Amino acid sequence: MSLKSTLSAATALTLITAGGAFADAHSATITIATVNNGDMIRMQGYTDQFTAETGIAVEWVTLEENVLRQRVTTDITTKGGQFDIMTIGMYETPIWGANDWLVPLNDLSAEYDVDDILPAMRNGLSHDGTLYAAPFYGESSMVMYRTDLMEAAGLEMPTAPTWQFIREAAAAMDDPENEINGICLRGKAGWGEGGAFITVTGNSFGARWFDEEWNAQFDQPQWADALNFYVNLMNDYGPEGYATNGFNENLSLFNQGKCGMWIDATVAASFVTGDDSTVADSVSFALAPNAEGVEKRANWLWAWALAIPAGTQQEAEAKQFIEWATGKEYIELVAANEGWANVPPGARTSLYETPEYQAVPFAKMTLDSINAADPTDPTVDPVPYVGIQFVAIPEFAGMATEVSQEFSAAYAGQQTVEEALAKAQAIATEVMEAAGYR
């Protein structure tokens, strides 16, 4: 079967009722909110098999990343009860689990093999040792680049490049006359979109959100270095309108052959080397970059995971679906139908022990990138928080979304970097003082 790797939110919403036709014929229907990323869309194509096996119908609500976060957060905090399963990540899961907003996943079957989940994923989706969400796939971030353009430029990508090399390579591969941008990166507002990318970029320049006393740090030179570097890089060698580009937009550009490099989620590797990519035969990978003299790299740690909101009337059915969608048999199902390169990556130890998967060209770099990410030690200087591309406190999502909007305005040329950083400092300081951290 062949499914598009990306969909617009509008197109994806046509899948809302996928599986819904079975609702009247079966004893139970579960409603799942998910993101419109390629692996999630692929999973929906196999839902009929789950329904045939279990008699449980599935209705999908498929949304763009920022919209999904808004919808599920509103629903969980207001106890709206719209969903039986939510697609959430490492930021929300421990916080919501601590608030008893999620059903513990401490009674999954022995066949499911919870211990097979990669420790980095299991730890990030747990609170006090209890798993509250099961990873559908796990990811870090890495460099994806065109080997043909790199060779033509007379350069060789290091396994562990610096930002300074990335800029040199972007300049060499940039070819406006042929609609090739030297580099494509996220600029889209949203804490988990462009906000995630600029946060890890800040880490790799020695920046941090807060010092050990919870003082905002956007007035420090490391942030000025990171943001100025990013803006100059993208203004010189990035695509027009990059301030509104997120994961899916850059994936589309890369697959059309319009990017020399793209630094983003490791999960994209199967799509840039897949049937929908016009450059699939000329793609290779490297670790996310660091600034010269800085030990931290611009890689994050994330899992898109399935969780059950407390209060659902379909808890047993929801757990059945989670075991099906995030278990070993689903991986084997996708491998049998679409090849090992297209299975959900980064979630299970056994996957990386499978000889067929070890032969996939991006498997090792994905695992190396995941293993290089440490949420308990995300920055050069000490910090009082856990999280690499986020700060694991309840106030972060709203605060970081506002900060990312200011940064996106700088990317769009609507204000200077200095103005954006001053506003970010004010936003973070006000939030932290109001919340009693200072």
C-alpha positions in Angstrom: 0.0 0.0 0.0 1.1 3.6 -0.6 0.1 6.4 1.6 1.1 10.1 1.4 3.7 10.9 4.0 2.2 14.3 4.8 -1.2 15.8 4.7 -2.5 19.3 5.2 -4.8 19.6 8.3 -7.7 20.2 6.0 -7.0 17.0 4.0 -6.2 15.0 7.1 -9.6 15.9 8.6 -11.2 13.9 5.9 -9.9 10.9 7.7 -11.8 11.7 10.9 -14.4 9.0 10.2 -11.9 6.4 9.1 -13.2 3.3 10.7 -16.4 5.1 11.7 -18.4 3.2 9.2 -18.0 0.2 11.5 -19.5 2.0 14.5 -23.0 0.6 14.1 -21.8 -2.9 13.4 -19.6 -3.4 16.4 -20.0 -3.2 20.1 -17.5 -0.4 20.8 -16.1 2.7 19.1 -13.0 4.6 20.3 -12.1 8.1 19.3 -8.4 8.9 18.8 -6.9 12.4 18.4 -3.6 12.3 16.6 -1.1 14.4 14.6 -0.9 14.6 10.8 2.6 13.2 10.6 3.4 10.4 8.1 3.7 7.5 10.5 0.3 8.3 12.0 -1.3 8.5 8.6 0.2 5.2 7.7 -1.2 3.7 10.9 -4.7 4.8 10.0 -4.4 2.8 6.8 -4.2 -0.4 8.9 -7.0 0.4 11.3 -9.5 -1.8 9.5 -7.3 -4.8 10.4 -7.5 -3.9 14.1 -11.3 -3.6 13.8 -11.5 -6.9 12.0 -9.5 -8.6 14.8 -11.2 -7.0 17.8 -14.6 -5.7 16.7 -13.6 -2.3 18.0 -14.3 0.6 15.6 -12.0 3.6 15.5 -12.8 7.2 14.7 -9.9 9.5 14.0 -9.5 13.2 14.6 -6.3 14.1 12.7 -4.9 17.5 13.3 -1.9 19.7 12.5 0.6 19.6 15.4 -0.1 23.0 17.0 -3.9 22.4 16.7 -3.6 18.9 18.2 -1.8 20.3 21.2 -4.5 22.9 21.8 -7.4 20.5 21.4 -6.1 17.7 23.7 -4.8 20.2 26.3 -8.2 21.9 26.4 -10.0 18.5 26.6 -7.9 17.0 29.3 -7.9 20.1 31.5 -11.7 20.7 31.2 -12.5 16.9 31.4 -14.3 17.3 28.0 -14.3 13.6 27.3 -14.0 14.0 23.5 -11.3 11.4 23.1 -10.6 7.8 24.3 -6.9 8.0 23.2 -4.8 11.1 22.8 -1.5 11.5 21.0 0.8 13.4 23.3 4.5 13.5 24.1 7.2 13.6 26.7 6.3 17.1 27.9 2.7 16.5 28.7 2.8 12.8 29.9 4.6 13.1 33.3 2.8 16.3 34.2 -0.6 15.0 33.3 0.2 11.6 34.9 1.1 13.4 38.1 -2.3 15.2 38.0 -4.1 11.9 37.6 -5.4 13.0 34.2 -4.2 9.8 32.5 -4.9 6.1 33.0 -1.8 4.3 34.2 -0.5 1.7 31.7 0.7 -0.6 34.4 -1.3 -3.6 33.5 -0.5 -4.2 29.8 -0.1 -7.8 28.8 3.1 -9.8 29.1 3.1 -10.3 25.3 3.3 -6.5 24.9 6.7 -6.5 26.7 6.9 -3.1 28.3 10.5 -3.8 29.1 11.4 -3.8 25.4 10.6 -0.1 25.2 13.8 1.9 24.9 14.7 3.2 28.3 14.9 6.8 27.1 11.3 6.6 25.9 10.0 4.6 28.9 11.5 7.1 31.3 10.3 10.1 29.5 6.7 8.8 29.4 6.6 7.8 33.1 5.9 9.6 36.4 7.3 8.0 39.6 8.1 4.9 37.7 4.6 4.4 36.2 4.1 4.4 32.5 1.3 6.8 31.4 1.8 6.7 27.6 3.1 4.2 25.1 5.5 5.4 22.4 4.2 4.9 18.8 7.6 6.2 17.7 10.5 7.9 19.3 12.9 10.4 17.8 15.8 12.7 18.3 17.0 15.2 15.6 19.7 15.0 13.0 21.1 16.4 9.8 19.6 15.1 6.6 21.6 16.2 3.5 22.0 15.8 -0.2 25.1 13.8 -1.0 25.1 14.8 -4.6 25.1 18.5 -3.8 27.7 18.0 -1.0 30.0 16.2 -3.5 29.4 18.9 -6.1 30.4 21.5 -3.5 33.6 19.7 -2.8 32.7 19.1 0.8 32.4 16.1 3.0 29.8 16.0 5.9 31.4 15.1 9.2 29.6 12.5 11.3 29.4 15.2 14.0 29.3 18.6 12.2 29.5 22.1 13.8 27.1 24.9 13.0 30.0 26.7 11.3 30.4 23.8 8.9 26.7 23.7 8.3 26.8 27.4 7.3 29.7 26.7 5.0 27.9 23.8 3.4 24.6 25.8 3.0 26.5 28.5 1.2 28.1 26.1 -1.1 24.9 24.2 -1.9 22.6 27.2 -2.2 21.4 27.6 -5.8 18.5 30.0 -6.2 18.5 29.8 -10.0 17.5 26.1 -9.6 15.3 26.7 -6.6 17.6 24.9 -4.2 18.0 26.4 -0.8 21.2 25.6 1.0 19.2 24.7 4.2 15.6 24.3 5.4 14.8 24.7 9.1 11.7 25.2 11.2 10.6 28.8 11.9 6.9 28.2 12.6 5.5 29.5 15.8 4.5 27.0 18.5 6.5 25.6 21.4 6.8 22.2 19.8 7.4 23.5 16.3 9.9 26.3 15.7 10.1 26.7 19.5 11.6 23.3 19.9 14.1 23.8 17.2 15.4 27.2 18.4 15.6 25.9 22.0 18.0 23.0 21.0 19.9 25.5 18.8 20.2 27.7 21.9 21.5 24.7 23.9 24.2 24.1 21.2 25.4 27.6 21.6 25.5 27.4 25.4 22.2 29.1 26.1 19.5 28.0 28.5 15.9 29.1 29.3 16.6 29.7 33.1 19.5 29.7 35.5 19.4 27.7 38.7 17.3 30.4 40.4 14.7 30.4 37.6 15.9 33.7 36.2 15.1 34.0 32.5 18.3 34.0 30.4 17.2 35.6 27.1 19.3 38.7 27.9 22.5 36.6 27.9 25.0 36.7 25.0 24.6 33.0 24.2 21.0 33.6 23.2 22.0 36.5 21.0 24.7 34.4 19.4 22.2 31.5 18.7 19.4 33.6 17.4 21.5 35.9 15.3 23.3 32.9 13.8 20.0 31.2 12.9 18.4 34.3 11.4 21.5 35.1 9.3 21.8 31.5 8.1 18.1 31.3 7.1 18.0 34.8 5.5 21.1 34.0 3.5 20.4 30.4 2.4 16.9 29.4 3.6 13.6 29.3 1.7 11.4 32.4 1.4 8.7 32.4 4.1 10.7 30.1 6.4 9.0 31.8 9.4 5.9 29.8 8.7 7.6 26.4 7.9 7.3 23.5 10.3 8.1 19.8 10.1 5.6 19.0 7.3 6.4 22.1 5.2 10.2 21.4 5.3 9.6 17.7 4.5 7.7 18.6 1.4 10.5 21.1 0.3 13.2 18.5 0.9 11.4 15.7 -0.9 10.9 18.1 -3.9 14.7 18.6 -4.1 14.6 22.2 -2.8 16.9 21.8 0.2 20.5 21.0 0.4 20.2 20.1 4.1 17.4 19.8 6.6 17.9 19.4 10.4 14.9 17.9 12.0 13.3 14.9 13.6 15.0 11.5 12.9 11.6 10.1 12.1 11.7 12.0 8.8 14.4 9.7 7.5 12.0 7.1 6.2 10.2 9.7 4.2 13.1 11.5 2.7 14.4 8.1 1.5 11.0 6.8 0.5 8.8 6.7 -2.6 7.5 10.3 -2.2 11.0 11.7 -2.3 12.5 12.9 -5.6 16.0 12.8 -4.0 15.7 9.4 -2.1 18.9 8.0 -3.7 21.0 11.0 -2.6 20.3 11.4 1.1 22.6 10.7 4.0 22.7 11.6 7.7 24.8 13.2 10.5 24.4 14.1 14.1 22.8 17.4 14.9 25.4 20.2 15.0 27.0 22.1 17.9 28.7 25.5 17.9 32.5 25.4 18.0 33.7 25.0 21.5 30.3 24.0 22.9 29.8 20.3 23.9 26.0 20.2 23.6 24.5 19.3 20.3 21.2 20.6 18.8 19.4 17.3 19.2 16.2 16.7 21.1 14.4 13.7 22.6 10.7 13.1 21.9 8.1 10.4 21.5 4.7 10.7 19.9 2.8 8.4 22.3 -0.7 7.2 22.9 -2.3 7.9 26.3 -5.8 7.3 27.7 -7.5 10.2 29.4 -8.9 9.4 32.8 -12.7 9.2 32.8 -12.9 7.5 29.4 -15.8 5.0 29.1 -13.7 2.8 26.8 -10.6 2.1 28.9 -10.3 -1.6 28.1 -10.8 -1.0 24.3 -8.4 1.9 24.4 -5.7 -0.3 26.0 -6.3 -3.0 23.3 -5.7 -0.4 20.6 -2.5 0.9 22.3 -1.1 -2.6 22.6 -1.9 -3.2 18.9 -0.5 0.1 17.6 2.6 0.3 19.7 3.5 -3.4 19.9 5.9 -5.7 18.1 3.3 -7.2 15.8 2.4 -3.8 14.3 6.1 -3.2 13.5 6.1 -6.6 11.7 2.9 -5.8 9.9 4.3 -2.6 8.4 7.6 -4.3 7.6 5.8 -7.1 5.7 3.7 -4.6 3.7 6.0 -1.6 3.2 9.5 -2.7 4.1 11.6 -2.3 7.3 12.6 1.3 6.5 9.0 2.4 7.0 8.3 0.9 10.5 7.8 3.3 13.4 11.3 4.0 14.7 12.9 4.8 18.0 10.6 3.0 20.4 11.7 -0.6 21.0 15.1 -2.1 21.7 14.2 -5.3 19.8 13.8 -3.2 16.6 17.5 -2.2 16.7 18.5 -5.8 17.3 16.7 -7.0 14.1 19.2 -7.7 11.3 16.8 -6.5 8.6 16.4 -3.1 10.4 20.1 -2.8 11.1 20.6 -2.7 7.4 18.4 0.4 7.0 20.7 3.3 6.3 19.4 5.6 8.9 18.9 3.1 11.8 22.2 3.5 13.5 22.3 7.4 13.2 18.7 7.5 14.7 19.7 5.4 17.7 23.0 7.2 18.2 21.1 10.5 18.2 18.5 9.3 20.7 21.2 7.9 22.9 23.1 11.3 22.7 20.1 13.2 24.1 20.0 13.5 27.9 16.9 15.4 29.3 18.5 15.5 32.8 21.5 17.4 31.5 20.3 19.4 28.5 22.5 22.5 28.7 26.2 23.6 29.2 25.5 25.5 32.4 23.4 23.9 35.2 19.6 24.3 35.1 16.8 23.5 37.5 14.6 21.7 34.9 14.4 18.5 33.0 13.9 18.6 29.2 15.9 19.3 26.1 13.6 21.1 23.7 11.2 22.0 26.5 11.2 22.8 30.2 9.2 20.2 32.1 6.9 22.6 34.0 3.2 23.2 33.5 3.7 26.9 32.6 6.1 26.2 29.7 3.7 25.5 26.9 1.9 28.8 27.0 5.0 30.8 27.8 7.1 29.1 25.1 4.4 29.5 22.5 4.4 33.3 23.1 8.2 33.4 22.9 8.2 31.4 19.7 5.8 33.9 18.2 8.2 36.7 19.0 11.1 34.7 17.4 8.9 34.0 14.3 8.2 37.7 14.0 12.0 38.3 13.9 12.4 35.6 11.2 9.8 37.4 9.2 11.6 40.7 9.5 8.8 42.3 11.6 11.2 43.0 14.5 14.9 42.7 15.2 16.6 39.9 17.0 17.3 42.2 19.9 13.6 43.2 20.2 12.5 39.5 20.1 14.9 38.6 22.8 13.9 41.5 25.0 10.2 40.5 24.7 11.1 36.8 25.4 12.9 37.9 28.5 9.9 39.9 29.7 7.4 37.1 28.9 9.4 34.4 30.7 10.1 36.7 33.7 6.5 37.6 34.1 5.3 34.0 33.9 7.8 32.8 36.4 7.1 35.5 38.9 3.3 35.0 38.6 3.7 31.3 39.1 5.8 31.8 42.2 9.1 30.3 40.9 10.9 33.5 41.9 
